[in-house]
Amino acid sequence: MEKCPRELKIDADVVRAVLERFIRREVERAGAKGVVVGVSGGVDSAVCAALCAGALGAANVTALWLPYRDESARDDALAVLERYELKSRKVSVAPMVDAYLAQAPAGDDVRRGNVCARARMVVLFDFSKHLRALVVGTGNKTELLMGYYTLFGDGASSLAPLADLYKGQVYLLAEALDVPARVIARAPSAGFWPGQADEKEMGVAYRELDRYFYWLVEKGETPAALVRRGFKGSFQRRVLERVNANLFKRHVPLVPKISGKTITKAVKIPDGF
C-alpha cells in the first residue's frame, strides 16, 4: 500500500522548489549564516535536511543527532548525513535529561519523552546562537493537527518547512529528494524509549489520518458527511477529541488584547536613519 493517499498526491518537484526558495529567502531575510536541523533517522528530518542542503548548500547546514538512550536509529541518521554530505555532530541529551528527572516528580514515558524533546531543542537553539543560524523544525501537518508534538520541544523552531504537508506528502517528497530507502521504510518514531512508535502511540495510522484530514480540513466536509465516505463515528470522535484538545498548541502564546495595535511585521527603516 502506498504511504500517500491518492487524494493528496503532489508534484514533488514543484513543492521541492517552493520549499527550497522559502528556506533560502527566510535565512537571507534573517541575516543568518545557515541553519541547524536535528536529524533523527526518520523521514521528516531527512527531508528537511535534504531541502536545506539544496537551498543553501551542504556547507551551510549543521545537522545534529541528539539521542537519549535509544540509539537504534544511528545507522539511519548516518545514512542521511552521508547522502547529503552534511556537517554533523552527535550530542547525547541523556546527561541533562537524567539530571532533571532525578529531581522531578515520578512520571510516565510521555512526560519523559517531553523532557527529551525540550532538551533537544535547548541544544539546537544553543548551536543556532553559536553559529548564527536558524533552527529548522521537522514537524508535518498531520502531527500538528493531532497535537502529536511537544510544545516548546520539537514544536519549536525558526522555520517549519513541512508544516503544511501531510505525512504521506512528506514521503512523496522524500522519494523526489533521494532520501535513503532505509529511512523511508523505517517506522516513524521519536526514539524516546525502546519500541516507541508514532502510530502505536496515536492509535491510528498516518495514512488513515491523512485521508480523513484531506476531506475534513482541505475540502471542508462535515463529520456527518464523512460517515458516508467510510469514516466511522467512533474513529472521528477519537481523532477530533484529540485535535480539539490540542488546539491550544497551535495558538501560542495566548496573548490578551489590551492595546490597539500588535507588531507582527517588520518596521521599515527610512533611508538616512
Backbone as CSV, one residue per row, in Angstrom:
resi,resn,N_x,N_y,N_z,CA_x,CA_y,CA_z,C_x,C_y,C_z
1,MET,0.831,-1.198,0.000,0.000,0.000,0.000,0.873,1.258,0.000
2,GLU,0.542,2.184,-0.880,1.296,3.430,-0.924,1.068,4.226,0.360
3,LYS,2.122,4.941,0.774,2.040,5.688,2.022,1.190,6.947,1.897
4,CYS,1.021,7.455,0.678,0.251,8.681,0.470,-1.075,8.370,-0.216
5,PRO,-2.214,8.775,0.370,-3.497,8.580,-0.308,-3.524,9.321,-1.641
6,ARG,-4.269,8.793,-2.587,-4.280,9.395,-3.925,-4.804,10.828,-3.892
7,GLU,-5.692,11.129,-2.941,-6.237,12.485,-2.863,-5.169,13.538,-2.562
8,LEU,-4.083,13.109,-1.959,-3.062,14.055,-1.506,-1.810,14.050,-2.378
9,LYS,-1.894,13.463,-3.552,-0.729,13.432,-4.435,-0.311,14.863,-4.806
10,ILE,0.981,15.103,-4.864,1.526,16.420,-5.170,2.570,16.292,-6.277
11,ASP,2.886,17.418,-6.888,4.024,17.473,-7.798,5.246,17.743,-6.923
12,ALA,5.958,16.695,-6.589,7.044,16.809,-5.613,8.145,17.750,-6.075
13,ASP,8.391,17.810,-7.373,9.440,18.694,-7.872,9.064,20.157,-7.670
14,VAL,7.796,20.480,-7.885,7.332,21.854,-7.682,7.387,22.216,-6.198
15,VAL,6.903,21.312,-5.346,6.917,21.565,-3.902,8.349,21.722,-3.403
16,ARG,9.221,20.893,-3.912,10.637,20.993,-3.526,11.183,22.379,-3.857
17,ALA,10.918,22.865,-5.050,11.411,24.182,-5.452,10.838,25.282,-4.570
18,VAL,9.556,25.190,-4.251,8.911,26.196,-3.403,9.537,26.215,-2.011
19,LEU,9.741,25.042,-1.438,10.275,24.968,-0.077,11.740,25.390,-0.016
20,GLU,12.518,25.032,-1.021,13.917,25.462,-1.028,14.009,26.977,-1.166
21,ARG,13.147,27.551,-1.985,13.123,29.012,-2.117,12.704,29.663,-0.802
22,PHE,11.725,29.056,-0.118,11.276,29.566,1.183,12.425,29.567,2.195
23,ILE,13.145,28.459,2.283,14.255,28.364,3.235,15.331,29.398,2.922
24,ARG,15.695,29.476,1.667,16.741,30.420,1.248,16.335,31.867,1.540
25,ARG,15.080,32.203,1.229,14.598,33.570,1.454,14.582,33.933,2.927
26,GLU,14.109,33.027,3.768,13.983,33.340,5.194,15.349,33.420,5.870
27,VAL,16.282,32.589,5.449,17.640,32.674,6.006,18.277,34.011,5.623
28,GLU,18.117,34.408,4.366,18.660,35.687,3.921,17.986,36.848,4.633
29,ARG,16.672,36.761,4.799,15.914,37.829,5.461,16.368,38.011,6.901
30,ALA,16.706,36.907,7.561,17.136,36.981,8.961,18.601,37.369,9.097
31,GLY,19.322,37.400,7.988,20.756,37.688,8.060,21.535,36.576,8.710
32,ALA,21.000,35.358,8.636,21.660,34.202,9.259,22.718,33.626,8.328
33,LYS,23.592,32.820,8.907,24.672,32.208,8.134,24.350,30.797,7.674
34,GLY,23.199,30.289,8.067,22.817,28.944,7.681,21.712,28.435,8.582
35,VAL,21.591,27.118,8.674,20.552,26.513,9.501,21.123,25.367,10.329
36,VAL,20.390,25.056,11.382,20.674,23.903,12.227,19.437,23.010,12.199
37,VAL,19.625,21.724,11.979,18.494,20.806,11.933,18.830,19.547,12.709
38,GLY,17.877,19.069,13.489,18.057,17.816,14.207,17.735,16.652,13.288
39,VAL,18.686,15.752,13.095,18.498,14.586,12.230,18.336,13.353,13.108
40,SER,17.173,12.717,13.010,16.839,11.612,13.912,16.979,10.239,13.286
41,GLY,17.048,10.187,11.949,16.983,8.907,11.268,15.613,8.665,10.689
42,GLY,14.670,9.595,10.959,13.320,9.495,10.427,13.167,10.267,9.127
43,VAL,12.042,10.039,8.449,11.839,10.623,7.123,11.647,12.132,7.172
44,ASP,10.964,12.662,8.195,10.714,14.098,8.257,12.014,14.886,8.365
45,SER,12.865,14.486,9.281,14.118,15.218,9.458,15.036,15.018,8.260
46,ALA,14.969,13.853,7.613,15.782,13.613,6.423,15.359,14.535,5.287
47,VAL,14.059,14.701,5.104,13.549,15.589,4.064,13.952,17.028,4.355
48,CYS,13.846,17.439,5.609,14.247,18.798,5.968,15.732,19.026,5.705
49,ALA,16.551,18.061,6.071,17.988,18.184,5.845,18.294,18.285,4.355
50,ALA,17.617,17.474,3.553,17.839,17.499,2.107,17.396,18.820,1.504
51,LEU,16.255,19.333,1.931,15.774,20.624,1.432,16.742,21.746,1.785
52,CYS,17.248,21.721,3.009,18.189,22.760,3.449,19.487,22.698,2.648
53,ALA,19.968,21.501,2.402,21.191,21.356,1.612,20.977,21.857,0.193
54,GLY,19.805,21.569,-0.369,19.503,22.041,-1.702,19.336,23.548,-1.766
55,ALA,18.782,24.124,-0.709,18.528,25.560,-0.690,19.767,26.382,-0.405
56,LEU,20.626,25.876,0.478,21.733,26.685,0.994,23.113,26.139,0.671
57,GLY,23.175,24.882,0.245,24.457,24.212,0.102,24.785,23.493,1.396
58,ALA,25.336,22.294,1.288,25.603,21.471,2.471,26.494,22.157,3.490
59,ALA,27.397,23.019,3.032,28.332,23.687,3.941,27.626,24.622,4.912
60,ASN,26.395,25.013,4.585,25.658,25.952,5.423,24.573,25.275,6.269
61,VAL,24.641,23.955,6.330,23.687,23.170,7.121,24.443,22.388,8.186
62,THR,24.073,22.566,9.437,24.657,21.797,10.533,23.603,20.825,11.044
63,ALA,23.880,19.542,10.950,22.947,18.507,11.374,23.392,17.949,12.722
64,LEU,22.469,17.897,13.659,22.761,17.366,14.984,21.942,16.107,15.230
65,TRP,22.621,15.044,15.658,21.931,13.835,16.090,21.897,13.882,17.607
66,LEU,20.697,13.826,18.178,20.514,14.101,19.606,19.806,12.939,20.306
67,PRO,20.450,11.796,20.430,19.796,10.642,21.055,19.665,10.807,22.564
68,TYR,18.715,10.063,23.114,18.630,9.970,24.578,19.351,8.682,24.968
69,ARG,18.665,7.594,25.102,19.339,6.318,25.413,19.196,5.312,24.275
70,ASP,18.128,5.430,23.524,17.906,4.522,22.408,18.657,5.040,21.179
71,GLU,19.690,4.311,20.752,20.474,4.726,19.592,20.272,3.771,18.416
72,SER,19.107,3.139,18.371,18.832,2.174,17.305,18.724,2.831,15.930
73,ALA,18.496,4.147,15.904,18.360,4.850,14.622,19.691,5.397,14.125
74,ARG,20.776,5.043,14.773,22.090,5.616,14.439,22.439,5.433,12.965
75,ASP,22.308,4.211,12.457,22.700,3.951,11.071,21.817,4.700,10.080
76,ASP,20.539,4.875,10.423,19.637,5.625,9.547,20.030,7.099,9.522
77,ALA,20.352,7.643,10.684,20.789,9.034,10.738,22.085,9.231,9.957
78,LEU,23.025,8.295,10.114,24.296,8.401,9.397,24.094,8.322,7.886
79,ALA,23.127,7.516,7.464,22.854,7.396,6.028,22.412,8.735,5.446
80,VAL,21.635,9.495,6.215,21.178,10.817,5.776,22.351,11.790,5.723
81,LEU,23.156,11.783,6.759,24.302,12.690,6.815,25.258,12.444,5.663
82,GLU,25.483,11.177,5.356,26.395,10.834,4.264,25.791,11.168,2.899
83,ARG,24.496,10.923,2.739,23.857,11.145,1.444,23.965,12.619,1.022
84,TYR,23.793,13.523,2.013,23.785,14.954,1.675,25.070,15.675,2.107
85,GLU,26.052,14.884,2.555,27.383,15.398,2.899,27.305,16.566,3.889
86,LEU,26.560,16.353,4.957,26.312,17.414,5.926,27.342,17.431,7.051
87,LYS,27.655,18.636,7.502,28.419,18.772,8.747,27.534,18.254,9.869
88,SER,28.107,17.494,10.766,27.253,16.888,11.786,27.980,16.731,13.116
89,ARG,27.168,16.507,14.126,27.712,16.246,15.453,26.680,15.478,16.270
90,LYS,27.157,14.542,17.056,26.296,13.827,17.987,26.374,14.495,19.351
91,VAL,25.214,14.797,19.922,25.152,15.335,21.278,24.092,14.542,22.037
92,SER,24.498,13.719,22.962,23.533,12.963,23.757,22.856,13.899,24.757
93,VAL,21.527,13.826,24.812,20.804,14.655,25.783,20.598,13.902,27.095
94,ALA,21.119,12.667,27.187,20.911,11.853,28.382,21.413,12.520,29.663
95,PRO,22.617,13.117,29.690,23.073,13.720,30.948,22.148,14.816,31.468
96,MET,21.697,15.708,30.584,20.840,16.797,31.046,19.440,16.300,31.394
97,VAL,18.929,15.349,30.627,17.604,14.809,30.913,17.608,14.045,32.227
98,ASP,18.595,13.177,32.402,18.650,12.368,33.626,18.884,13.231,34.860
99,ALA,19.663,14.298,34.714,19.900,15.192,35.847,18.600,15.824,36.324
100,TYR,17.744,16.179,35.375,16.446,16.752,35.767,15.516,15.683,36.321
101,LEU,15.411,14.549,35.618,14.467,13.511,36.035,14.791,12.964,37.427
102,ALA,16.064,13.028,37.819,16.451,12.557,39.156,15.824,13.420,40.242
103,GLN,15.448,14.652,39.885,14.869,15.580,40.858,13.385,15.826,40.626
104,ALA,12.852,15.282,39.526,11.472,15.572,39.134,10.498,14.609,39.797
105,PRO,9.226,14.998,39.871,8.207,14.055,40.341,8.159,12.850,39.414
106,ALA,7.791,11.716,39.973,7.718,10.495,39.166,6.788,10.717,37.977
107,GLY,7.204,10.242,36.795,6.394,10.449,35.601,6.356,9.217,34.728
108,ASP,5.565,9.303,33.651,5.441,8.184,32.729,6.318,8.417,31.504
109,ASP,6.222,7.519,30.541,7.049,7.623,29.340,6.772,8.899,28.559
110,VAL,5.516,9.317,28.526,5.172,10.516,27.757,5.829,11.750,28.346
111,ARG,5.755,11.891,29.652,6.416,13.040,30.294,7.915,12.986,30.087
112,ARG,8.489,11.818,30.190,9.924,11.664,29.976,10.278,12.033,28.533
113,GLY,9.419,11.635,27.600,9.642,11.984,26.207,9.568,13.483,25.981
114,ASN,8.655,14.153,26.663,8.550,15.610,26.549,9.818,16.299,27.044
115,VAL,10.368,15.783,28.128,11.615,16.348,28.644,12.731,16.168,27.626
116,CYS,12.800,14.994,27.009,13.816,14.741,25.985,13.662,15.701,24.815
117,ALA,12.419,15.894,24.368,12.179,16.767,23.224,12.594,18.206,23.529
118,ARG,12.316,18.658,24.733,12.692,20.038,25.095,14.195,20.159,25.296
119,ALA,14.820,19.105,25.793,16.281,19.130,25.929,16.943,19.201,24.561
120,ARG,16.410,18.470,23.604,16.943,18.531,22.244,16.857,19.947,21.683
121,MET,15.745,20.615,21.941,15.591,21.959,21.405,16.522,22.950,22.096
122,VAL,16.844,22.722,23.360,17.855,23.546,24.036,19.171,23.471,23.267
123,VAL,19.561,22.264,22.900,20.820,22.068,22.171,20.755,22.740,20.802
124,LEU,19.662,22.522,20.080,19.536,23.092,18.737,19.603,24.618,18.756
125,PHE,18.899,25.227,19.688,18.907,26.689,19.734,20.230,27.240,20.254
126,ASP,20.900,26.492,21.119,22.214,26.945,21.567,23.210,26.909,20.410
127,PHE,23.180,25.829,19.633,24.043,25.755,18.447,23.686,26.859,17.452
128,SER,22.395,27.144,17.317,21.991,28.174,16.361,22.533,29.537,16.770
129,LYS,22.570,29.791,18.069,23.136,31.060,18.554,24.630,31.111,18.267
130,HIS,25.303,30.012,18.542,26.749,29.947,18.326,27.105,30.117,16.850
131,LEU,26.288,29.537,15.980,26.585,29.539,14.544,25.889,30.664,13.789
132,ARG,25.092,31.441,14.489,24.277,32.492,13.854,23.414,31.881,12.752
133,ALA,22.737,30.823,13.125,21.910,30.067,12.182,20.474,29.994,12.695
134,LEU,19.565,29.589,11.822,18.173,29.388,12.193,17.915,27.914,12.445
135,VAL,17.032,27.634,13.401,16.649,26.252,13.693,15.495,25.851,12.779
136,VAL,15.658,24.731,12.093,14.623,24.228,11.196,13.838,23.131,11.898
137,GLY,12.520,23.318,11.986,11.656,22.312,12.581,11.302,21.240,11.563
138,THR,10.924,20.074,12.031,10.691,18.941,11.131,9.263,18.406,11.204
139,GLY,8.373,19.070,11.916,7.012,18.562,12.064,6.187,18.701,10.797
140,ASN,5.248,17.770,10.588,4.363,17.812,9.426,2.934,18.159,9.847
141,LYS,2.083,18.399,8.872,0.723,18.881,9.128,-0.132,17.862,9.882
142,THR,0.055,16.587,9.591,-0.711,15.548,10.280,-0.430,15.592,11.779
143,GLU,0.843,15.690,12.125,1.225,15.741,13.540,0.749,17.031,14.196
144,LEU,0.813,18.131,13.464,0.363,19.397,14.032,-1.125,19.363,14.344
145,LEU,-1.917,18.804,13.440,-3.354,18.707,13.681,-3.669,17.801,14.869
146,MET,-2.926,16.724,15.002,-3.160,15.784,16.101,-2.555,16.255,17.415
147,GLY,-1.747,17.307,17.354,-1.045,17.739,18.565,0.020,16.752,18.970
148,TYR,0.498,15.965,17.990,1.485,14.941,18.296,2.893,15.526,18.204
149,TYR,3.176,16.387,19.127,4.492,17.005,19.247,4.556,17.659,20.612
150,THR,5.748,18.028,21.018,5.937,18.621,22.337,6.011,20.139,22.222
151,LEU,5.134,20.803,22.932,5.135,22.263,22.953,6.484,22.764,23.469
152,PHE,7.120,23.646,22.710,8.449,24.168,23.018,9.519,23.066,23.037
153,GLY,9.185,21.953,22.407,10.159,20.888,22.176,10.339,20.778,20.677
154,ASP,9.912,19.646,20.080,10.020,19.535,18.630,9.044,20.461,17.910
155,GLY,8.138,21.091,18.665,7.234,22.070,18.068,7.832,23.456,17.995
156,ALA,9.046,23.638,18.479,9.697,24.950,18.474,10.733,24.995,17.361
157,SER,10.735,26.081,16.612,11.726,26.241,15.548,11.617,27.646,14.981
158,SER,12.577,28.008,14.158,12.529,29.288,13.455,11.800,29.150,12.126
159,LEU,11.971,27.998,11.484,11.329,27.690,10.213,10.700,26.314,10.314
160,ALA,9.542,26.144,9.681,8.872,24.839,9.697,8.436,24.490,8.271
161,PRO,9.367,24.075,7.434,9.059,23.876,6.010,8.046,22.785,5.703
162,LEU,7.865,21.813,6.599,6.940,20.708,6.325,5.581,20.893,6.985
163,ALA,5.355,22.013,7.652,4.157,22.174,8.476,2.862,22.237,7.678
164,ASP,2.929,22.432,6.370,1.717,22.421,5.557,1.694,21.227,4.601
165,LEU,2.461,20.198,4.941,2.466,18.947,4.175,2.026,17.798,5.085
166,TYR,1.106,16.993,4.610,0.693,15.819,5.371,1.792,14.751,5.304
167,LYS,1.720,13.816,6.229,2.777,12.804,6.328,2.993,12.074,5.006
168,GLY,1.925,11.682,4.343,2.064,10.981,3.082,2.752,11.823,2.029
169,GLN,2.502,13.127,2.039,3.150,14.027,1.090,4.638,14.150,1.382
170,VAL,5.005,14.052,2.651,6.426,14.069,3.014,7.130,12.863,2.398
171,TYR,6.461,11.708,2.395,7.059,10.518,1.786,7.266,10.718,0.283
172,LEU,6.322,11.360,-0.391,6.488,11.633,-1.819,7.676,12.559,-2.051
173,LEU,7.821,13.546,-1.189,8.938,14.475,-1.295,10.258,13.754,-1.011
174,ALA,10.222,12.820,-0.068,11.431,12.052,0.269,11.939,11.275,-0.940
175,GLU,11.021,10.688,-1.690,11.426,9.940,-2.877,12.047,10.869,-3.914
176,ALA,11.462,12.052,-4.086,11.992,13.009,-5.063,13.363,13.525,-4.651
177,LEU,13.618,13.577,-3.349,14.887,14.082,-2.824,15.934,12.985,-2.660
178,ASP,15.578,11.771,-3.051,16.501,10.636,-2.972,16.932,10.348,-1.531
179,VAL,15.991,10.465,-0.610,16.259,10.081,0.776,16.551,8.578,0.803
180,PRO,17.537,8.129,1.584,17.868,6.698,1.629,16.640,5.815,1.861
181,ALA,16.546,4.734,1.102,15.381,3.854,1.166,15.160,3.322,2.579
182,ARG,16.234,3.064,3.306,16.099,2.526,4.659,15.391,3.516,5.582
183,VAL,15.569,4.805,5.334,14.919,5.838,6.140,13.435,5.914,5.794
184,ILE,13.125,5.843,4.500,11.724,5.877,4.075,10.964,4.670,4.623
185,ALA,11.638,3.528,4.694,10.987,2.296,5.148,10.850,2.218,6.666
186,ARG,11.586,3.034,7.380,11.614,2.958,8.841,10.285,3.412,9.449
187,ALA,9.792,2.666,10.433,8.564,3.049,11.121,8.790,4.357,11.880
188,PRO,7.901,5.350,11.733,8.081,6.640,12.407,8.182,6.492,13.919
189,SER,9.229,7.095,14.485,9.449,7.028,15.925,10.345,8.177,16.354
190,ALA,10.037,8.748,17.519,10.883,9.806,18.065,12.091,9.239,18.805
191,GLY,12.084,7.935,19.088,13.209,7.297,19.759,13.361,7.670,21.213
192,PHE,12.249,8.003,21.848,12.324,8.402,23.252,12.514,7.215,24.186
193,TRP,12.011,6.046,23.766,12.210,4.827,24.554,12.174,3.638,23.594
194,PRO,12.783,2.521,23.961,12.821,1.353,23.071,11.421,0.911,22.684
195,GLY,11.213,0.712,21.388,9.917,0.248,20.911,8.890,1.340,20.705
196,GLN,9.234,2.581,20.996,8.279,3.682,20.810,7.988,3.864,19.328
197,ALA,6.705,3.973,18.981,6.295,4.149,17.589,5.163,5.158,17.531
198,ASP,5.244,6.075,16.578,4.252,7.147,16.482,2.831,6.611,16.329
199,GLU,2.632,5.721,15.351,1.278,5.249,15.064,0.711,4.431,16.217
200,LYS,1.553,3.697,16.890,1.094,2.939,18.051,0.670,3.885,19.166
201,GLU,1.428,4.949,19.353,1.121,5.892,20.425,-0.154,6.681,20.122
202,MET,-0.343,7.062,18.848,-1.550,7.798,18.479,-2.760,6.875,18.361
203,GLY,-2.511,5.608,18.097,-3.608,4.655,17.964,-4.268,4.660,16.599
204,VAL,-3.610,5.242,15.600,-4.171,5.303,14.258,-3.035,5.486,13.260
205,ALA,-3.204,4.968,12.055,-2.169,5.036,11.027,-2.142,6.416,10.383
206,TYR,-0.955,6.862,10.010,-0.819,8.152,9.346,-1.658,8.210,8.074
207,ARG,-1.644,7.151,7.290,-2.355,7.176,6.010,-3.841,7.411,6.222
208,GLU,-4.409,6.781,7.234,-5.831,6.947,7.527,-6.112,8.376,7.991
209,LEU,-5.215,8.909,8.810,-5.364,10.291,9.266,-5.263,11.263,8.099
210,ASP,-4.303,11.039,7.215,-4.116,11.926,6.070,-5.377,12.002,5.226
211,ARG,-5.945,10.851,4.928,-7.135,10.829,4.085,-8.302,11.522,4.785
212,TYR,-8.437,11.280,6.079,-9.517,11.918,6.839,-9.346,13.435,6.851
213,PHE,-8.137,13.911,7.137,-7.905,15.353,7.201,-8.057,16.016,5.827
214,TYR,-7.787,15.273,4.776,-7.973,15.841,3.441,-9.427,16.267,3.261
215,TRP,-10.355,15.359,3.573,-11.766,15.664,3.384,-12.286,16.647,4.425
216,LEU,-11.796,16.539,5.655,-12.287,17.414,6.725,-11.718,18.824,6.618
217,VAL,-10.399,18.928,6.464,-9.714,20.221,6.508,-9.638,20.866,5.127
218,GLU,-9.138,20.118,4.156,-8.919,20.708,2.836,-10.220,20.904,2.066
219,LYS,-11.152,19.974,2.187,-12.406,20.052,1.447,-13.572,20.580,2.278
220,GLY,-13.379,20.690,3.596,-14.402,21.298,4.444,-15.654,20.472,4.643
221,GLU,-15.559,19.152,4.468,-16.735,18.324,4.675,-17.005,18.131,6.171
222,THR,-18.261,17.971,6.525,-18.639,17.811,7.923,-18.401,16.378,8.383
223,PRO,-18.229,16.189,9.695,-18.083,14.816,10.202,-19.256,13.927,9.810
224,ALA,-20.471,14.490,9.783,-21.635,13.687,9.400,-21.513,13.212,7.955
225,ALA,-21.052,14.092,7.076,-20.890,13.717,5.670,-19.792,12.687,5.496
226,LEU,-18.784,12.744,6.352,-17.648,11.844,6.207,-17.979,10.409,6.620
227,VAL,-19.072,10.225,7.323,-19.523,8.862,7.612,-19.823,8.148,6.304
228,ARG,-20.376,8.889,5.350,-20.711,8.297,4.043,-19.456,7.969,3.235
229,ARG,-18.318,8.526,3.627,-17.054,8.189,2.959,-16.342,7.046,3.663
230,GLY,-16.993,6.473,4.650,-16.438,5.298,5.303,-15.722,5.555,6.608
231,PHE,-15.737,6.798,7.088,-15.078,7.117,8.354,-16.085,6.922,9.491
232,LYS,-15.874,5.891,10.288,-16.809,5.562,11.364,-16.869,6.676,12.400
233,GLY,-18.031,6.793,13.025,-18.210,7.820,14.047,-17.232,7.675,15.190
234,SER,-16.942,6.428,15.590,-16.022,6.199,16.708,-14.616,6.671,16.357
235,PHE,-14.198,6.434,15.099,-12.890,6.896,14.637,-12.844,8.426,14.646
236,GLN,-13.875,9.047,14.102,-13.894,10.509,14.032,-13.891,11.138,15.424
237,ARG,-14.671,10.568,16.328,-14.707,11.122,17.687,-13.328,11.056,18.327
238,ARG,-12.637,9.928,18.171,-11.310,9.771,18.772,-10.323,10.784,18.195
239,VAL,-10.364,10.969,16.888,-9.454,11.914,16.246,-9.807,13.353,16.610
240,LEU,-11.081,13.698,16.500,-11.498,15.085,16.738,-11.324,15.501,18.189
241,GLU,-11.517,14.585,19.107,-11.276,14.908,20.517,-9.819,15.276,20.721
242,ARG,-8.933,14.566,20.044,-7.507,14.878,20.170,-7.174,16.184,19.470
243,VAL,-7.723,16.403,18.278,-7.491,17.653,17.555,-7.930,18.841,18.400
244,ASN,-9.126,18.768,18.945,-9.665,19.880,19.723,-8.927,20.095,21.035
245,ALA,-8.531,19.012,21.669,-7.825,19.123,22.940,-6.461,19.763,22.785
246,ASN,-5.873,19.643,21.604,-4.533,20.175,21.370,-4.528,21.460,20.556
247,LEU,-5.699,22.049,20.373,-5.793,23.275,19.592,-4.922,24.379,20.174
248,PHE,-4.806,24.428,21.496,-4.035,25.490,22.151,-2.569,25.483,21.723
249,LYS,-2.073,24.324,21.314,-0.670,24.243,20.913,-0.397,25.054,19.651
250,ARG,-1.429,25.226,18.829,-1.249,25.932,17.563,-1.535,27.425,17.691
251,HIS,-1.781,27.887,18.916,-2.056,29.303,19.147,-1.261,29.778,20.358
252,VAL,0.040,29.669,20.296,0.860,30.051,21.446,1.825,31.161,21.038
253,PRO,2.177,32.024,22.018,1.499,32.120,23.317,0.153,32.822,23.184
254,LEU,-0.772,32.496,24.072,-2.068,33.162,24.087,-1.891,34.532,24.742
255,VAL,-2.177,35.592,24.005,-1.946,36.956,24.484,-3.270,37.712,24.533
256,PRO,-3.674,38.215,25.709,-4.902,39.008,25.778,-4.699,40.349,25.087
257,LYS,-5.693,40.802,24.334,-5.583,42.052,23.589,-5.914,43.228,24.499
258,ILE,-4.948,44.131,24.688,-5.136,45.317,25.530,-4.996,46.579,24.686
259,SER,-3.893,46.683,23.953,-3.649,47.878,23.153,-4.339,47.761,21.794
260,GLY,-4.259,48.832,21.022,-4.937,48.862,19.741,-4.174,48.177,18.628
261,LYS,-2.855,48.064,18.762,-2.044,47.518,17.694,-1.073,46.464,18.215
262,THR,-0.800,45.485,17.378,0.193,44.463,17.697,1.201,44.419,16.560
263,ILE,2.482,44.475,16.902,3.517,44.444,15.862,3.725,43.007,15.397
264,THR,3.330,42.753,14.164,3.511,41.421,13.601,4.351,41.462,12.335
265,LYS,4.719,42.667,11.909,5.521,42.809,10.703,6.741,43.667,10.992
266,ALA,7.753,43.511,10.154,8.943,44.341,10.291,8.591,45.802,10.014
267,VAL,9.247,46.706,10.715,9.031,48.142,10.524,10.111,48.672,9.580
268,LYS,9.698,49.285,8.504,10.655,49.789,7.515,11.420,50.961,8.099
269,ILE,12.746,50.916,8.003,13.608,51.989,8.497,13.890,52.943,7.334
270,PRO,13.518,54.217,7.458,13.712,55.158,6.360,15.185,55.325,6.013
271,ASP,15.457,55.608,4.755,16.826,55.889,4.324,17.357,57.100,5.073
272,GLY,18.620,57.023,5.476,19.234,58.150,6.161,19.211,58.029,7.675
273,PHE,18.440,57.089,8.212,18.396,56.916,9.672,19.692,56.248,10.133
